[in-house]
Amino acid sequence: MQRKPKIQNLLDAVRQCIDRGHYFDTRHATDRQSERSISRTEIIYVLKNGRHEKSKDQYQERFKAWNYAIRGRTVDRRDIRVIVSFDADGMLIITAIEIGA
C-alpha cells in the first residue's frame, strides 16, 4: 500500500486550521502539555510563527498519516517543538516538547 503524500504547504495548512478553529488536542498532547507546563497559547503561538522541521517529520504506519514537526520560540523565548497531524476533521496536535529543557 502506498503512503499518503506529504502536505506541500504545511505552514499554510496549519495556519488555516488555526484560523478556522479546526484543530484538536489528542489525549497524549493534553497529558504532555500538563506534564511539561506548555500552555495551549504557547502551542498556538509556535504553530503560527514557527518553522517546519522537515527532518523530524515521520510517517505513522499505524495511522496511515504523516506527523509533522513545527519548531519555534514562545513569547518568553522557550524553544518548543509541536508535532501535528491531519485527518478529515482538521489538524491534530499530537504532542509538544521544550527543546533543551
HELIX and SHEET records of a PDB file:
HELIX    1   1 LEU A   10  ARG A   20  1                                  11    
HELIX    2   2 ARG A   27  ARG A   36  1                                  10    
HELIX    3   3 ARG A   40  ASN A   49  1                                  10    
HELIX    4   4 LYS A   54  LYS A   56  5                                   3    
SHEET    1   A 5 TYR A  23  ASP A  25  0                                        
SHEET    2   A 5 GLY A  90  GLU A  98  1                                        
SHEET    3   A 5 ASP A  79  ASP A  87 -1                                        
SHEET    4   A 5 ALA A  65  ARG A  73 -1                                        
SHEET    5   A 5 ARG A  51  HIS A  52 -1                                        
SHEET    1   B 5 TYR A  23  ASP A  25  0                                        
SHEET    2   B 5 GLY A  90  GLU A  98  1                                        
SHEET    3   B 5 ASP A  79  ASP A  87 -1                                        
SHEET    4   B 5 ALA A  65  ARG A  73 -1                                        
SHEET    5   B 5 GLN A  58  GLN A  60 -1                                        
END                                                                             
